[in-house]
Amino acid sequence: MNLRNHIQRKSKYYVYIVQTKNGYYYTGYTNNLEKRIKLHNSGHGAKYLRGKGPVRLVYYREYKYHKSALNEERRIKGLRKEQKIILVKEYEKRKY
């Protein structure tokens, strides 16, 4: 096994949804969720979120593989807002 494959196997990737103070949703992916949320809240990161903060993490899911996370991010970004709201509500129910 080469080093790159080993690193990818050990890595975790996250697909997440944050909600802005005005109720907008943003979907992204990262390999460091805590750092990414801090970055969004500091006004850096996604241009879409600049000036819309602070953001609140309302959904996340962990993936073993980068490609799986990217595919899920793409799928969620294609959902309508109503569908994202349902996804977040279902996530919150499972969390508790």
C-alpha positions as CSV (number, residue, x, y, z in Angstrom):
1,M,0.0,0.0,0.0
2,N,1.4,3.4,-0.9
3,L,1.4,6.4,1.4
4,R,-1.3,8.3,-0.5
5,N,-3.7,5.3,-0.2
6,H,-2.8,4.9,3.5
7,I,-3.5,8.6,4.2
8,Q,-6.8,8.5,2.3
9,R,-7.9,5.4,4.3
10,K,-7.1,7.2,7.6
11,S,-8.7,10.5,6.6
12,K,-12.3,11.5,7.4
13,Y,-14.3,13.7,5.2
14,Y,-17.4,15.6,6.2
15,V,-20.4,16.9,4.3
16,Y,-22.1,19.6,6.3
17,I,-24.9,22.1,6.2
18,V,-24.7,25.4,8.0
19,Q,-27.5,27.9,8.5
20,T,-26.9,31.6,8.5
21,K,-28.6,34.1,10.9
22,N,-31.0,34.9,8.1
23,G,-32.0,31.3,7.6
24,Y,-30.0,30.6,4.4
25,Y,-28.4,27.1,4.1
26,Y,-24.9,26.4,2.8
27,T,-23.6,22.9,2.0
28,G,-19.9,22.1,1.9
29,Y,-17.4,19.4,2.5
30,T,-14.1,19.3,4.4
31,N,-11.6,17.1,6.1
32,N,-11.6,19.3,9.3
33,L,-15.1,20.2,10.3
34,E,-14.3,22.2,13.4
35,K,-11.7,24.3,11.6
36,R,-14.1,24.9,8.6
37,I,-16.9,26.2,10.8
38,K,-14.5,28.6,12.6
39,L,-13.3,29.7,9.2
40,H,-16.8,30.5,8.0
41,N,-17.6,32.4,11.2
42,S,-14.4,34.4,10.9
43,G,-15.7,35.8,7.5
44,H,-13.3,33.6,5.5
45,G,-14.0,30.5,3.5
46,A,-17.0,30.4,1.1
47,K,-17.7,33.7,-0.6
48,Y,-21.4,32.9,-0.4
49,L,-21.3,33.2,3.4
50,R,-19.4,36.4,3.7
51,G,-21.4,38.9,5.5
52,K,-24.1,36.4,6.4
53,G,-22.6,35.1,9.6
54,P,-22.5,33.8,12.1
55,V,-23.3,30.3,10.9
56,R,-24.7,27.4,12.9
57,L,-23.9,23.8,12.0
58,V,-27.2,22.0,11.5
59,Y,-26.1,18.8,9.7
60,Y,-23.1,16.8,9.1
61,R,-22.2,13.3,7.9
62,E,-18.8,11.6,8.0
63,Y,-17.3,9.7,5.0
64,K,-14.3,7.5,4.7
65,Y,-13.6,8.5,1.1
66,H,-13.1,11.9,-0.5
67,K,-15.1,10.9,-3.6
68,S,-18.1,9.8,-1.6
69,A,-18.2,13.1,0.3
70,L,-18.0,15.1,-2.9
71,N,-20.8,13.1,-4.5
72,E,-23.0,13.6,-1.4
73,E,-22.2,17.3,-1.4
74,R,-23.2,17.6,-5.0
75,R,-26.5,15.7,-4.3
76,I,-27.4,17.9,-1.3
77,K,-26.6,21.1,-3.2
78,G,-29.1,20.0,-5.9
79,L,-31.9,19.8,-3.4
80,R,-34.5,22.5,-3.0
81,K,-34.6,24.4,0.3
82,E,-37.7,22.6,1.4
83,Q,-35.8,19.3,0.9
84,K,-32.8,20.5,2.9
85,I,-35.1,21.5,5.7
86,I,-36.5,18.0,5.8
87,L,-32.9,16.5,5.7
88,V,-31.9,18.8,8.7
89,K,-35.0,17.9,10.7
90,E,-34.5,14.2,10.2
91,Y,-30.9,14.6,11.2
92,E,-31.9,16.4,14.4
93,K,-34.4,13.6,15.3
94,R,-31.7,10.9,14.9
95,K,-29.2,13.0,16.9
96,Y,-31.3,12.9,20.1
